């Protein structure tokens, strides 16, 4: 895609708006809960940072994805959850406080983990010379687009909570509009290959989505965490921030590759249906728990 108003201005702007909206929803208490209740948070992070990229790479190989599509799917694995995961967790009677904490920590770690995973993916699937160099100016750009808006949002939330509350809905609407624009741009750019892309990556995206939900839900149960926390981790792991992945893929400051945005676009459509079915199923299985368990994550 040639550099124009969309790629040079709107896509970086959309990423900044998304990160600002995320910052408006976070507080320092979300990070402090990591120290207070480390076990579920650490388990969720291990699945997100280590298990999920490995599972995603195996799926990409199993479906014999083209290199750029494989990297696009890996970009999803490196992206954190977000407000959508919190909403689905709430509807499924999960531990939303745990969701918020995982989102906060994941988002903070993304500035390091996401470039690392994407670079390793590009070297693995596209050849050693295709990695994006971790140059200082590139890191400054990522910090400017990602870290600064999140920090600004947290400052507003801390000092002016009323303003943060008023900004929440408009920014969510604006983020949704940017999502539609980015999806449309990606589809338009690759319109001649879209049918082929759906055939190539549709089943792989579905397999990765189902694997994410399954690992996120079953692993906490194996470690004897409460079912509410298993639901929360399952939603956080299974619902990735597709718009973040697409924005990074298409941004001229970062990957500048519309093909890599196709897997996140397809995944973003699939995950709403699978997450709804998953939430309905686990909420039916869940037995009522004591009120005390509803208030905070387990200290174990």
C-alpha positions as CSV (number, residue, x, y, z in Angstrom):
1,X,0.0,0.0,0.0
2,X,1.4,3.4,-1.0
3,X,1.9,6.0,1.7
4,X,-1.1,8.3,1.7
5,X,-3.5,9.9,4.2
6,X,-4.8,6.6,5.4
7,X,-1.5,4.9,6.0
8,X,0.6,7.9,7.0
9,X,-1.9,9.7,9.2
10,X,-5.1,7.8,10.0
11,X,-3.6,4.4,10.9
12,X,-1.0,5.8,13.4
13,X,-3.8,8.1,14.8
14,X,-6.1,5.2,15.2
15,X,-3.5,3.2,17.2
16,X,-2.9,6.3,19.4
17,X,-6.7,6.6,20.0
18,X,-7.0,2.9,20.9
19,X,-4.1,3.1,23.3
20,X,-5.6,6.3,24.9
21,X,-8.9,4.5,25.4
22,X,-7.1,1.6,27.0
23,X,-5.2,4.0,29.3
24,X,-8.5,5.7,30.4
25,X,-9.7,2.3,31.7
26,X,-6.6,1.5,33.7
27,X,-5.4,2.5,37.2
28,X,-2.4,1.8,39.3
29,X,-4.5,-0.6,41.3
30,X,-4.8,-2.9,38.3
31,X,-1.0,-3.3,38.4
32,X,-0.8,-3.7,42.2
33,X,-3.1,-6.7,42.0
34,X,-0.2,-8.6,40.4
35,X,1.7,-8.5,43.7
36,X,-1.5,-9.2,45.8
37,X,-2.7,-12.2,43.7
38,X,0.2,-13.4,41.6
39,X,-0.8,-16.9,40.8
40,X,-3.7,-16.4,38.3
41,X,-1.9,-13.4,36.7
42,X,1.4,-15.2,36.2
43,X,-0.4,-18.2,34.7
44,X,-2.3,-16.0,32.3
45,X,0.9,-14.3,31.3
46,X,2.8,-17.6,30.7
47,X,0.0,-18.8,28.4
48,X,-0.2,-15.5,26.6
49,X,3.6,-14.9,26.2
50,X,5.0,-18.4,25.8
51,X,2.3,-21.0,25.1
52,X,0.2,-19.1,22.6
53,X,3.0,-18.1,20.2
54,X,4.1,-21.7,20.1
55,X,0.6,-23.0,19.4
56,X,0.1,-20.3,16.8
57,X,3.3,-21.2,15.0
58,X,2.3,-24.9,15.0
59,X,-1.1,-24.0,13.5
60,X,0.5,-21.9,10.8
61,X,2.7,-24.8,9.8
62,X,-0.1,-27.3,10.0
63,X,-2.2,-25.2,7.6
64,X,0.8,-24.4,5.4
65,X,0.1,-20.7,5.5
66,X,1.9,-18.3,3.2
67,X,4.7,-16.6,5.1
68,X,3.0,-13.2,5.3
69,X,-0.3,-14.7,6.5
70,X,1.6,-16.8,9.0
71,X,3.3,-13.6,10.4
72,X,-0.1,-11.9,10.5
73,X,-1.5,-14.8,12.6
74,X,1.5,-14.6,14.9
75,X,0.9,-10.8,15.2
76,X,-2.4,-11.8,16.8
77,X,-0.7,-14.1,19.2
78,X,1.5,-11.3,20.3
79,X,-1.4,-8.8,20.8
80,X,-3.1,-8.5,24.3
81,X,-6.8,-8.7,25.0
82,X,-8.9,-5.6,25.8
83,X,-12.3,-4.2,26.6
84,X,-14.1,-6.9,24.5
85,X,-12.5,-9.6,26.6
86,X,-13.7,-7.8,29.8
87,X,-17.2,-7.6,28.4
88,X,-17.5,-11.2,27.5
89,X,-16.0,-12.3,30.8
90,X,-18.6,-10.3,32.6
91,X,-21.4,-11.8,30.6
92,X,-20.0,-15.3,31.3
93,X,-19.7,-14.6,35.0
94,X,-15.9,-14.5,35.0
95,X,-13.6,-12.6,37.3
96,X,-13.5,-9.2,35.5
97,X,-11.0,-7.8,38.0
98,X,-8.5,-10.4,36.8
99,X,-9.3,-9.5,33.2
100,X,-8.5,-5.9,33.8
101,X,-5.3,-6.8,35.6
102,X,-4.2,-9.1,32.8
103,X,-5.0,-6.4,30.2
104,X,-3.0,-3.9,32.1
105,X,0.1,-6.0,32.5
106,X,-0.1,-7.5,29.0
107,X,-0.4,-4.0,27.5
108,X,2.6,-2.8,29.5
109,X,4.7,-5.8,28.3
110,X,3.5,-5.5,24.7
111,X,6.0,-2.7,23.9
112,X,8.8,-5.4,24.4
113,X,7.1,-8.7,23.7
114,X,5.2,-7.7,20.5
115,X,8.3,-6.5,18.5
116,X,10.2,-9.5,19.7
117,X,7.6,-12.1,18.7
118,X,6.9,-10.4,15.4
119,X,10.7,-10.3,14.6
120,X,11.2,-14.0,15.5
121,X,8.1,-14.8,13.4
122,X,9.4,-12.9,10.4
123,X,12.8,-14.6,10.6
124,X,11.2,-18.0,11.0
125,X,8.6,-17.8,8.2
126,X,10.1,-15.2,5.8
127,X,13.8,-15.6,6.2
128,X,16.5,-14.1,8.4
129,X,16.8,-10.9,6.3
130,X,13.1,-10.0,6.7
131,X,13.1,-9.1,10.3
132,X,12.4,-5.5,11.3
133,X,15.6,-4.1,12.9
134,X,15.2,-3.1,16.6
135,X,16.6,0.3,15.9
136,X,16.5,3.1,18.5
137,X,14.3,5.3,16.3
138,X,11.9,2.4,15.7
139,X,11.6,1.8,19.4
140,X,11.0,5.6,19.9
141,X,8.2,5.5,17.3
142,X,6.5,2.5,19.1
143,X,6.8,4.2,22.4
144,X,5.3,7.4,21.0
145,X,2.4,5.6,19.4
146,X,1.7,3.1,22.1
147,X,3.1,4.0,25.5
148,X,2.5,7.8,25.5
149,X,-1.3,7.6,24.9
150,X,-1.7,4.8,27.5
151,X,0.2,6.9,30.0
152,X,-1.8,10.0,29.2
153,X,-5.0,8.0,29.5
154,X,-4.0,6.7,32.9
155,X,-3.1,10.2,34.1
156,X,-6.5,11.5,33.1
157,X,-8.2,8.6,34.8
158,X,-6.2,9.2,38.0
159,X,-6.6,13.0,38.2
160,X,-9.9,13.6,36.3
161,X,-12.0,10.4,36.6
162,X,-15.1,12.3,35.6
163,X,-13.5,13.4,32.3
164,X,-12.2,9.9,31.8
165,X,-15.8,8.5,32.2
166,X,-17.1,11.0,29.7
167,X,-14.4,10.2,27.2
168,X,-14.9,6.5,27.4
169,X,-17.9,6.1,25.1
170,X,-16.8,8.6,22.4
171,X,-13.4,6.9,22.2
172,X,-14.9,3.5,22.0
173,X,-17.1,4.7,19.2
174,X,-14.1,6.3,17.4
175,X,-12.1,3.1,17.9
176,X,-14.9,1.0,16.3
177,X,-15.0,3.5,13.4
178,X,-11.3,3.1,12.9
179,X,-11.6,-0.6,13.1
180,X,-14.2,-0.6,10.3
181,X,-12.0,1.8,8.2
182,X,-8.9,-0.4,8.7
183,X,-10.7,-3.6,7.8
184,X,-12.2,-1.9,4.8
185,X,-8.7,-0.7,3.7
186,X,-7.1,-4.1,4.2
187,X,-9.9,-5.8,2.2
188,X,-9.8,-3.2,-0.6
189,X,-6.1,-3.4,-0.9
190,X,-6.2,-7.2,-1.1
191,X,-9.6,-7.5,-2.8
192,X,-8.4,-9.6,-5.7
193,X,-6.9,-12.2,-3.3
194,X,-9.6,-12.1,-0.6
195,X,-11.4,-15.3,-1.7
196,X,-8.0,-17.1,-1.7
197,X,-7.1,-15.6,1.7
198,X,-10.3,-16.8,3.3
199,X,-9.6,-20.3,2.0
200,X,-6.0,-20.2,3.2
201,X,-6.4,-18.6,6.6
202,X,-10.0,-18.9,7.6
203,X,-9.7,-22.4,9.1
204,X,-6.3,-21.6,10.6
205,X,-7.8,-18.5,12.3
206,X,-10.7,-20.5,13.7
207,X,-8.3,-23.3,14.9
208,X,-6.1,-20.7,16.7
209,X,-9.2,-19.0,18.2
210,X,-10.5,-22.3,19.6
211,X,-7.1,-23.3,20.8
212,X,-6.6,-20.0,22.6
213,X,-10.0,-20.3,24.4
214,X,-9.3,-23.9,25.3
215,X,-5.8,-23.3,26.7
216,X,-6.9,-20.2,28.5
217,X,-9.8,-22.0,30.2
218,X,-8.4,-25.5,30.8
219,X,-4.9,-24.6,32.1
220,X,-6.2,-22.7,35.1
221,X,-8.6,-25.6,36.0
222,X,-5.6,-28.0,35.8
223,X,-3.8,-25.7,38.3
224,X,-7.0,-25.8,40.5
225,X,-7.9,-22.1,40.1
226,X,-11.5,-21.1,40.6
227,X,-13.7,-21.5,37.6
228,X,-14.4,-17.8,37.5
229,X,-10.7,-17.1,37.1
230,X,-10.5,-19.8,34.4
231,X,-13.3,-18.1,32.5
232,X,-11.5,-14.7,32.8
233,X,-8.2,-16.1,31.6
234,X,-10.0,-18.0,28.8
235,X,-11.6,-14.8,27.5
236,X,-8.4,-12.8,27.9
237,X,-6.4,-15.3,26.0
238,X,-9.0,-16.1,23.3
239,X,-10.1,-12.5,22.5
240,X,-7.2,-10.7,21.0
241,X,-7.0,-7.1,20.1
242,X,-7.5,-7.5,16.4
243,X,-7.5,-3.8,15.6
244,X,-4.1,-3.3,17.3
245,X,-2.7,-6.2,15.2
246,X,-4.2,-4.8,12.0
247,X,-3.0,-1.3,12.7
248,X,0.6,-2.5,13.4
249,X,0.5,-4.6,10.2
250,X,-0.6,-1.7,8.0
251,X,1.2,1.2,9.6
252,X,4.0,2.7,7.4
253,X,5.9,3.3,10.6
254,X,5.9,-0.4,11.5
255,X,5.2,-3.4,9.2
256,X,3.4,-1.6,6.3
257,X,2.0,-4.8,5.0
258,X,-1.7,-5.1,4.2
259,X,-1.5,-8.9,3.7
260,X,-0.4,-9.4,7.3
261,X,-3.6,-7.5,8.4
262,X,-5.9,-10.2,6.8
263,X,-5.6,-12.9,9.5
264,X,-6.4,-10.4,12.3
265,X,-9.4,-9.1,10.3
266,X,-10.8,-12.6,9.8
267,X,-10.0,-13.6,13.4
268,X,-11.8,-10.4,14.6
269,X,-15.0,-11.6,12.9
270,X,-14.8,-15.2,14.1
271,X,-14.0,-14.5,17.7
272,X,-17.3,-12.8,18.5
273,X,-19.2,-16.0,17.6
274,X,-16.9,-18.4,19.3
275,X,-16.5,-16.2,22.4
276,X,-20.3,-16.0,22.7
277,X,-20.7,-19.8,22.4
278,X,-17.8,-20.3,24.8
279,X,-19.3,-17.9,27.3
280,X,-22.7,-19.5,27.2
281,X,-21.3,-23.0,27.6
282,X,-19.0,-22.2,30.6
283,X,-21.6,-20.1,32.3
284,X,-24.0,-23.0,32.2
285,X,-21.4,-25.3,33.7
286,X,-20.4,-22.8,36.5
287,X,-21.7,-23.6,40.0
288,X,-22.5,-20.7,42.3
289,X,-19.5,-19.5,44.3
290,X,-19.3,-17.7,47.7
291,X,-19.6,-13.9,47.6
292,X,-16.1,-13.6,48.9
293,X,-14.7,-15.3,45.8
294,X,-16.6,-12.8,43.7
295,X,-14.9,-9.8,45.2
296,X,-11.2,-10.7,44.6
297,X,-9.0,-13.2,42.9
298,X,-7.8,-16.1,44.9
299,X,-4.6,-15.5,47.0
300,X,-3.3,-19.0,46.2
